[in-house]
């Protein structure tokens, strides 16, 4: 049985679905209890703010992640 994963692109999701996608993606502790403890060390303050442009339909997840990587990490 092949399970097709639903697209997370803005054009394929509603705002509510994008909110759920972000919440699920930020649930790294695995128990849905994220309290923004900064344990992820992304250095963006509140993580939900980092992904707000996706929720608002302005930037795709990949664009946000690339922008963050371009400003926070260096090669070498």
Backbone as JSON, one array per atom type, in Angstrom:
{
  "sequence": "XXXXXXXXXXXXXXXXXXXXXXXXXXXXXXXXXXXXXXXXXXXXXXXXXXXXXXXXXXXXXXXXXXXXXXXXXXXX",
  "N": [[0.83, -1.17, 0.0], [0.66, 2.15, -0.94], [1.25, 5.2, 0.54], [0.26, 8.37, 0.03], [1.77, 11.39, 0.66], [0.45, 14.42, 1.82], [0.67, 17.53, 0.19], [2.55, 20.32, 1.4], [2.63, 22.79, 0.4], [1.83, 26.26, 0.0], [-0.21, 26.81, -1.86], [-1.67, 24.49, -1.75], [-2.78, 24.25, 0.74], [-4.75, 25.29, 3.58], [-4.94, 28.18, 5.73], [-5.36, 27.31, 8.36], [-4.53, 24.65, 8.16], [-1.82, 25.09, 7.62], [-1.04, 26.22, 10.04], [-1.3, 23.97, 11.69], [0.6, 22.31, 10.48], [2.99, 23.68, 11.03], [2.94, 23.65, 13.85], [3.07, 20.88, 14.32], [5.52, 20.33, 13.14], [7.24, 21.71, 14.82], [7.15, 20.26, 17.08], [9.33, 18.91, 18.42], [10.06, 17.66, 20.77], [8.28, 15.67, 21.0], [5.96, 15.37, 22.49], [3.97, 17.2, 22.15], [4.26, 19.51, 23.68], [5.65, 21.89, 23.37], [7.26, 24.61, 24.69], [8.73, 26.67, 23.81], [11.45, 26.51, 24.7], [13.96, 27.09, 23.79], [15.66, 25.06, 23.34], [16.22, 24.06, 20.88], [18.1, 25.63, 19.67], [18.01, 27.36, 17.43], [18.19, 30.05, 17.38], [16.28, 32.05, 16.83], [14.53, 33.27, 18.46], [11.17, 33.16, 19.41], [9.97, 30.33, 17.92], [7.6, 29.98, 16.44], [7.22, 32.48, 15.38], [9.18, 32.66, 13.46], [8.16, 31.06, 11.44], [5.83, 32.36, 10.75], [5.45, 33.84, 8.3], [4.95, 31.72, 6.51], [2.6, 30.6, 7.54], [0.94, 32.77, 7.09], [0.84, 32.69, 4.37], [2.81, 33.83, 2.77], [5.52, 33.07, 2.34], [7.07, 30.03, 1.33], [7.76, 27.02, 3.23], [10.31, 25.98, 2.6], [11.57, 28.26, 1.59], [11.72, 29.92, 3.84], [13.35, 28.35, 5.49], [15.7, 28.3, 3.93], [16.37, 31.03, 3.87], [16.87, 31.45, 6.59], [19.03, 29.68, 7.01], [20.91, 30.84, 5.31], [21.58, 33.15, 6.65], [22.47, 32.38, 9.14], [24.35, 30.3, 9.15], [27.65, 29.25, 8.21], [29.84, 28.11, 5.62], [32.54, 25.86, 5.92]],
  "CA": [[0.0, 0.0, 0.0], [1.42, 3.38, -1.03], [0.6, 6.31, 1.21], [0.65, 9.65, -0.57], [1.88, 12.47, 1.63], [-0.2, 15.64, 1.35], [1.55, 18.66, -0.07], [2.54, 21.39, 2.39], [2.75, 24.06, -0.31], [0.79, 27.24, 0.32], [-1.33, 26.67, -2.79], [-2.4, 23.25, -1.47], [-3.18, 24.21, 2.15], [-5.46, 26.44, 4.15], [-4.2, 28.8, 6.83], [-5.48, 26.42, 9.51], [-3.65, 23.5, 7.92], [-0.44, 25.55, 7.78], [-0.8, 26.35, 11.49], [-1.11, 22.61, 12.2], [1.87, 21.82, 9.94], [4.06, 24.32, 11.8], [2.88, 23.12, 15.22], [3.56, 19.5, 14.3], [6.94, 20.38, 12.81], [7.98, 22.24, 15.95], [6.96, 19.35, 18.2], [10.52, 18.06, 18.42], [10.13, 16.89, 22.01], [7.44, 14.51, 20.78], [4.78, 15.24, 23.34], [3.11, 18.37, 21.88], [4.34, 20.42, 24.82], [6.67, 22.9, 23.11], [7.09, 25.85, 25.42], [9.78, 27.54, 23.31], [12.53, 26.47, 25.68], [15.18, 27.42, 23.07], [16.49, 23.88, 23.26], [16.54, 23.76, 19.49], [19.23, 26.49, 19.34], [17.94, 28.0, 16.12], [18.52, 31.45, 17.54], [15.3, 32.92, 16.19], [13.53, 33.68, 19.44], [10.02, 32.28, 19.36], [10.0, 29.63, 16.64], [6.4, 30.18, 15.64], [7.38, 33.75, 14.66], [10.01, 32.38, 12.29], [7.33, 30.45, 10.4], [4.62, 33.13, 10.54], [5.22, 34.13, 6.87], [4.35, 30.53, 5.89], [1.21, 30.53, 8.0], [0.23, 33.86, 6.43], [0.81, 32.45, 2.94], [3.74, 34.73, 2.1], [6.72, 32.33, 1.97], [7.01, 28.57, 1.53], [8.65, 26.51, 4.28], [11.67, 25.87, 2.07], [12.13, 29.6, 1.47], [12.04, 30.37, 5.19], [14.51, 27.6, 5.96], [16.88, 28.76, 3.18], [16.71, 32.37, 4.36], [17.46, 31.3, 7.92], [20.34, 29.05, 6.85], [21.81, 31.79, 4.66], [22.0, 34.2, 7.57], [22.93, 31.84, 10.42], [25.38, 29.29, 9.05], [28.7, 29.49, 7.24], [30.55, 26.92, 5.16], [33.96, 25.89, 6.23]],
  "C": [[0.89, 1.24, 0.0], [0.61, 4.5, -0.38], [1.14, 7.61, 0.6], [0.65, 10.73, 0.51], [1.26, 13.73, 1.04], [0.82, 16.75, 1.2], [1.43, 19.69, 1.06], [2.71, 22.75, 1.73], [1.57, 24.97, 0.02], [-0.43, 27.05, -0.57], [-2.2, 25.45, -2.5], [-2.94, 23.17, -0.04], [-3.98, 25.45, 2.52], [-4.59, 27.02, 5.26], [-4.21, 27.9, 8.06], [-4.58, 25.2, 9.36], [-2.19, 23.9, 8.09], [-0.09, 25.74, 9.24], [-0.53, 24.98, 12.1], [0.23, 22.04, 11.74], [3.03, 22.38, 10.75], [4.09, 23.76, 13.22], [3.44, 21.7, 15.28], [5.06, 19.47, 14.02], [7.8, 20.87, 13.96], [7.88, 21.34, 17.18], [8.12, 18.37, 18.28], [10.65, 17.23, 19.68], [9.23, 15.65, 21.94], [6.2, 14.39, 21.62], [3.84, 16.43, 23.22], [3.14, 19.39, 23.01], [5.37, 21.53, 24.61], [6.33, 24.19, 23.85], [8.18, 26.84, 25.03], [10.94, 27.66, 24.29], [13.88, 26.85, 25.08], [16.14, 26.24, 23.01], [16.9, 23.54, 21.84], [17.71, 24.57, 18.99], [19.18, 27.09, 17.94], [18.23, 29.49, 16.2], [17.54, 32.41, 16.88], [14.28, 33.46, 17.18], [12.39, 32.68, 19.42], [9.93, 31.64, 17.97], [8.76, 29.86, 15.8], [6.48, 31.49, 14.86], [8.22, 33.55, 13.4], [9.15, 31.87, 11.14], [6.02, 31.19, 10.15], [4.39, 33.5, 9.06], [4.63, 32.94, 6.11], [2.89, 30.44, 6.27], [0.37, 31.59, 7.28], [0.18, 33.71, 4.91], [1.76, 33.31, 2.13], [5.0, 34.02, 1.59], [6.51, 30.85, 2.21], [7.97, 28.18, 2.65], [10.09, 26.47, 3.81], [12.33, 27.24, 1.96], [12.54, 30.14, 2.84], [13.29, 29.66, 5.69], [15.79, 28.03, 5.24], [17.31, 30.14, 3.65], [17.39, 32.3, 5.72], [18.87, 30.72, 7.81], [21.36, 30.02, 6.25], [22.33, 32.86, 5.6], [22.62, 33.67, 8.86], [24.11, 30.87, 10.32], [26.41, 29.69, 8.0], [29.35, 28.18, 6.85], [31.98, 26.99, 5.63], [34.32, 24.95, 7.25]]
}
